[in-house]
Amino acid sequence: MQAGRDPISDVAGAVWDGLRQIGDCSYAILPKDVAHSLAGFKKAVITQITTALQWEMEWIDDRVAGGDKLREEWREKCRERTSQTAQ
């Protein structure tokens, strides 16, 4: 008995196969050393972008943590002032 086919998966697979073929052709038209150098360059650029994005995400996390700390300090000062004026 034949398993049911998923037309979405079939289309997605066909699209990916087509993109893979285009990618293969784009490197096949280049001389081997140029293709390898280009691939190395692209990977190095992507690595630097990834590193920069990771740094940015860590910076955001640190700023949010700093904001939480500052907000808590402000609340504490506000409580102190409120308690001083109530006395």
C-alpha positions, 0 to 999 in steps of 0.5 A: 500500500502506498503511503499518502503523499504530502503535496506541500513537502513535494513542492518544498523538496522540488524548490530546494532541489532547484535552489541547490542545482542553481547554487551548484551551477554558480560555483561550477562555472568558476575555476576550482580555486576561485570557487573555494576562495569565494566560499571561504570568504563568504563563510568568514563574512557570515562568521563575523556577522554571527559574532557581531549579532551574538555580541549585540544580543549579549549587550541587549541582555546586559542592558535589560539586566541593568535596567531592571537593577536601576528600576529596583533602585528607583523603587527603593528610593521612592519607598524611602521617600514615601516612608520619610514623608509619612513620619 
